[in-house]
Amino acid sequence: MAVKIVRVLNTNAVVSSDQEGRELIITGAGIGFKKKKGENLDEALADKTYYLESVDDSRRLQEVVKEISEEYLEIVSRIVKTAREEGLKVRDSLYVTLTDHINSAVDRYRENIALKNMM
């Protein structure tokens, strides 16, 4: 069965759905390039698939993915995986908050904005 694109987030990320109708965020180099809703997904381009239990978290992550580098999402994915392997309970919302935090920190660094640490 062909996997259909539900929404294109950017050149490197699309939204699809699984057999049960749950939204999946699929990333990979060029996976969304010149693609439209309803087209078949080139599964060979898929690197990672993200499924968040919460619909709200999934929507928030989609918004973040539209605006940021896939590299930051990959970093967060490795952090979450390691934390879970260490036995830590990590909520899916960490994908959204930490990815956004890394993106903001890099933006501030590039703009030479230093935040004072009150600690």
C-alpha positions in Angstrom: 0.0 0.0 0.0 1.4 3.4 -1.0 1.9 6.0 1.7 0.2 9.3 0.9 1.3 12.8 1.9 -1.3 14.6 4.1 0.7 17.8 4.3 4.1 19.1 3.2 5.9 20.9 6.0 9.0 21.8 4.0 11.5 20.3 1.6 12.7 17.8 4.2 9.5 17.0 6.2 6.0 15.8 5.4 3.0 14.6 7.4 1.4 11.3 6.5 -0.9 9.0 8.5 -0.6 5.4 9.6 -3.2 2.6 9.2 -5.1 3.9 12.2 -5.3 7.5 10.9 -2.7 8.9 13.3 -0.5 11.6 12.0 3.2 10.9 11.4 5.9 13.4 10.8 8.4 11.9 8.3 11.7 13.6 7.6 14.4 13.0 5.1 16.5 14.9 2.6 14.2 16.2 -0.2 11.2 14.1 0.9 8.8 17.1 0.5 10.5 18.7 -2.6 7.9 19.6 -5.2 5.4 17.4 -3.5 1.7 18.1 -2.8 -1.0 16.7 -0.6 -2.3 13.4 -1.8 0.8 12.4 -3.7 2.6 9.2 -2.9 5.5 9.4 -0.6 8.9 8.3 -1.8 9.7 6.0 1.1 13.3 5.6 0.0 13.8 9.3 1.1 12.4 8.7 4.6 15.1 9.0 7.3 13.0 9.3 10.5 9.4 8.9 11.4 8.0 10.7 14.5 4.7 9.9 16.1 3.5 11.8 19.1 0.7 10.5 21.2 -0.8 14.0 21.8 -2.5 15.6 18.8 -1.6 19.0 20.2 2.1 18.1 20.6 2.1 16.7 17.1 0.7 19.9 15.7 3.1 22.0 17.7 6.0 19.9 16.4 4.8 20.3 12.9 4.9 24.1 13.3 8.4 23.9 14.8 9.6 21.6 12.0 8.4 24.1 9.3 10.6 26.8 10.7 13.8 25.0 11.8 16.6 22.8 10.6 16.0 19.1 10.6 19.4 18.9 12.2 18.0 20.2 15.5 15.1 17.6 15.5 17.7 14.9 14.9 19.7 16.1 17.9 16.6 16.1 20.1 15.7 12.6 18.8 19.1 11.3 19.9 18.7 13.0 23.3 15.3 11.5 23.9 16.4 8.0 22.7 19.4 8.1 25.1 17.3 9.3 28.0 14.7 6.6 27.5 17.5 4.0 27.2 18.7 5.2 30.6 15.3 4.5 32.0 14.1 8.1 32.2 10.4 8.8 31.5 10.4 11.5 28.8 7.2 13.1 27.5 6.7 13.6 23.8 6.4 17.3 24.3 10.1 17.4 24.9 10.5 17.1 21.1 8.7 20.4 20.7 10.2 22.3 23.6 13.8 21.2 23.2 13.9 21.6 19.4 12.5 25.1 19.7 15.0 25.9 22.6 18.0 24.7 20.5 16.8 26.7 17.5 16.4 29.9 19.6 19.8 29.4 21.3 21.5 29.0 17.9 19.6 32.1 16.5 20.8 34.2 19.6 24.4 32.9 19.1 24.4 33.9 15.4 23.0 37.3 16.3 25.6 37.8 19.1 22.9 38.1 21.7 24.1 36.9 25.1 21.6 36.2 27.9 22.7 36.9 31.4 22.6 33.8 33.6 20.9 34.9 36.8 22.2 31.8 38.6 
